[in-house]
Each structure stands twice: as C-alpha cells, then as structure tokens.
Amino acid sequence: MGARRGRTHNGGVNKFRHATPHRRASAGFTLIEVLIVSVVLAVLAAVALPSFLDSLRKSRRAEAFAALSAVQQAQERWRSNNAAYSSNLTAAPSASTPGLGLPATTTGGLYTVALSDTSATGYTVSAVAVTGKSQDADTACRTLAVRLTGAQITYAGCNGCSLGTSDFAATNVCWSR
C-alpha cells in the first residue's frame, strides 16, 4: 500500500499525510557520555600508572645488578694477580695508578658505581641512583650494594642508607635471590 496523497490548505500536495513525528538520531556522543568515559579512564590511569612505573623501576634495577656483577668479576681477576683488591674503579689496568678500568656510571646512566672499604680480603661496591633520573624515585632501592668480607658475599638495597653493617644484615627486597 502506497502513501496517501492529499491536498494541503494552500493547494500544494502533501506527499506523506501521516509522517512520523520522530527526528533522526544524531551520530555523535552527548557531553555526559564523554564525561563518564573520561572519568572512568582517569580512574583506571590513576590505579594502573603507579603500578606500571614501579614495575619499570624494578626492571631498571637490572642495570645496577649488571654493573655490580661486572665489578665483582673484575675484582676477582685483579685479585688473582695482586695481593689485595683494587681500590680504583675507573683507572685503566695499565695506568700509573692501576685500577679495574670500569666506568663510574652504568650503561644507561641511571646509577653511579663506587668502590669502598677495599682490602686484601674484601671490598664494598655500591650503585646509587642518579639524582633527577627515573631511578631516583625508587623509594625502596635507591642504593644497591655488594660486600665481600673474607669469603662471604652479602647484598644490600635501601633508600639513603649508609651501607653500614646493619644495612647488610637486614633482609631486603631489592635482590631476588
């Protein structure tokens, strides 16, 4: 059945006498819908971002672990040819003040590496997060260290610690062993 045609009051032809009163729906979003989606995304970001950044900092600790391991290996090579462990990290092995020839910063520049307490039977090597870099916000493990005393290796990780004996004795979460 076709549409009815009829006459309007001004003599023109009305093609559809019973036109539907509905308007065509718009294709966009309302302001309320956009605001709700924005709020949901903001809440998700507020929950997920700190967790993501914490995981990122934990993964970047591997840079410090690698540097500390390189120092340990270099110290053992040095000790096999000398009476004591080296107290100089950066000097080349053939220089007038010989050393291990290792850089004072990690490959990515996130940590500075330092030797201390060197003797014939041990040493302490530490990696401290560089101020202003991403690892500076690592509140649990800004400082990572390895201490060799006699034949015993101990590990420490802390935030702003002095690397005293108590820092090495404490259980820490920085080293996964």
C-alpha positions as CSV (number, residue, x, y, z in Angstrom):
1,M,0.0,0.0,0.0
2,G,1.4,3.3,-1.0
3,A,1.5,6.5,0.8
4,R,-1.6,8.6,0.6
5,R,-1.5,11.9,-1.2
6,G,-3.7,14.7,-0.2
7,R,-4.1,18.4,-0.5
8,T,-2.8,20.9,2.0
9,H,-4.6,24.0,2.9
10,N,-2.6,26.1,0.4
11,G,-3.4,23.8,-2.5
12,G,0.0,22.1,-2.6
13,V,0.4,18.3,-2.5
14,N,1.4,16.7,0.8
15,K,3.3,13.6,-0.2
16,F,3.0,11.8,3.2
17,R,-0.1,12.6,5.2
18,H,0.9,10.6,8.2
19,A,4.6,11.5,8.7
20,T,6.2,10.0,11.8
21,P,6.9,12.6,14.5
22,H,10.4,11.1,15.3
23,R,13.5,13.0,14.4
24,R,16.6,11.2,13.0
25,A,19.0,10.3,15.9
26,S,22.3,12.2,15.9
27,A,25.5,10.2,15.2
28,G,27.7,11.8,18.0
29,F,28.1,11.4,21.7
30,T,26.5,13.6,24.4
31,L,28.6,15.6,26.8
32,I,27.5,13.4,29.7
33,E,28.7,10.2,27.8
34,V,32.1,11.8,27.1
35,L,32.5,13.0,30.7
36,I,31.7,9.5,32.1
37,V,34.2,7.8,29.8
38,S,36.8,10.5,30.8
39,V,36.2,9.8,34.5
40,V,36.5,6.0,34.0
41,L,39.7,6.4,32.0
42,A,41.2,8.8,34.7
43,V,40.4,6.3,37.5
44,L,42.0,3.4,35.5
45,A,45.1,5.5,34.8
46,A,45.3,6.6,38.5
47,V,45.3,2.9,39.5
48,A,47.5,1.4,36.7
49,L,50.2,4.1,36.3
50,P,51.8,3.8,39.7
51,S,52.0,0.0,39.4
52,F,53.4,0.3,35.9
53,L,56.1,2.8,37.0
54,D,57.0,0.6,39.9
55,S,57.5,-2.4,37.6
56,L,59.5,-0.2,35.3
57,R,61.8,0.9,38.1
58,K,62.3,-2.8,39.2
59,S,63.2,-3.8,35.7
60,R,65.8,-0.9,35.5
61,R,67.5,-2.2,38.6
62,A,68.9,-4.8,36.3
63,E,71.3,-2.1,35.0
64,A,72.7,-1.7,38.5
65,F,72.9,-5.5,39.1
66,A,74.9,-5.9,35.8
67,A,77.3,-3.1,36.8
68,L,77.8,-4.6,40.3
69,S,78.4,-8.0,38.8
70,A,81.0,-6.6,36.3
71,V,82.9,-5.0,39.3
72,Q,82.8,-8.3,41.2
73,Q,84.2,-10.2,38.2
74,A,86.9,-7.5,37.6
75,Q,87.9,-7.6,41.3
76,E,88.3,-11.3,41.2
77,R,90.5,-11.0,38.1
78,W,92.5,-8.2,39.8
79,R,92.9,-10.2,43.0
80,S,94.2,-13.3,41.1
81,N,97.3,-11.2,40.1
82,N,97.7,-8.9,43.1
83,A,97.9,-9.1,46.9
84,A,94.7,-7.0,47.5
85,Y,91.5,-6.0,45.8
86,S,91.7,-2.8,43.7
87,S,90.6,0.4,45.2
88,N,90.4,2.2,41.9
89,L,87.3,1.6,39.8
90,T,87.9,3.8,36.8
91,A,91.6,3.9,36.0
92,A,92.8,1.6,33.3
93,P,94.7,-1.5,34.4
94,S,97.9,-0.3,32.7
95,A,97.9,3.3,34.1
96,S,100.3,4.6,36.6
97,T,97.7,4.2,39.3
98,P,96.2,0.9,38.1
99,G,92.5,0.0,38.5
100,L,89.7,-2.0,37.1
101,G,89.1,0.2,34.1
102,L,85.3,0.3,34.6
103,P,83.0,3.3,34.2
104,A,81.7,5.2,37.2
105,T,78.2,5.2,35.8
106,T,76.0,2.3,34.5
107,T,75.5,1.9,30.7
108,G,72.1,3.7,30.8
109,G,73.4,6.5,33.2
110,L,70.8,5.6,35.9
111,Y,73.3,4.7,38.6
112,T,76.8,5.8,39.8
113,V,79.1,3.0,40.8
114,A,81.7,3.3,43.6
115,L,84.2,1.1,45.5
116,S,84.9,1.5,49.2
117,D,86.4,-0.5,52.1
118,T,88.9,-2.3,49.8
119,S,91.5,-4.5,51.4
120,A,93.3,-7.8,50.9
121,T,90.2,-9.7,51.9
122,G,87.3,-7.7,50.7
123,Y,85.6,-4.6,49.3
124,T,82.2,-2.9,49.0
125,V,80.8,-1.8,45.7
126,S,77.6,0.3,45.5
127,A,75.3,1.6,42.8
128,V,73.4,4.7,43.8
129,A,70.6,6.1,41.6
130,V,71.5,9.4,39.9
131,T,69.5,12.3,41.2
132,G,67.0,13.6,38.7
133,K,66.8,10.4,36.7
134,S,63.9,7.9,36.7
135,Q,65.5,5.6,39.3
136,D,65.8,8.5,41.8
137,A,62.1,7.8,42.5
138,D,62.8,4.2,43.5
139,T,61.9,4.7,47.2
140,A,62.8,1.1,48.3
141,C,66.1,0.6,46.5
142,R,67.9,3.8,45.5
143,T,71.2,2.2,46.7
144,L,72.2,-1.3,45.8
145,A,75.5,-2.8,47.1
146,V,77.6,-5.9,47.3
147,R,80.1,-6.5,50.1
148,L,82.8,-9.2,50.1
149,T,84.3,-9.9,53.5
150,G,86.6,-12.8,53.6
151,A,84.9,-15.4,51.6
152,Q,81.3,-14.2,52.3
153,I,79.3,-12.1,49.9
154,T,76.4,-10.1,51.2
155,Y,73.9,-7.9,49.4
156,A,72.1,-4.7,50.4
157,G,69.5,-2.5,49.0
158,C,68.0,0.5,50.6
159,N,67.0,4.2,50.2
160,G,69.6,6.6,51.5
161,C,71.4,4.1,53.7
162,S,75.0,4.4,54.9
163,L,75.9,0.8,53.9
164,G,76.9,0.0,57.4
165,T,76.9,-3.5,58.8
166,S,73.2,-3.2,59.8
167,D,72.2,-2.3,56.3
168,F,73.8,-5.6,55.0
169,A,72.3,-7.6,57.8
170,A,68.7,-6.6,57.2
171,T,66.6,-8.6,54.8
172,N,65.9,-6.5,51.8
173,V,63.5,-6.7,48.8
174,C,65.9,-5.3,46.2
175,W,67.8,-8.5,45.4
176,S,65.8,-11.5,44.2
177,R,67.8,-14.4,45.5
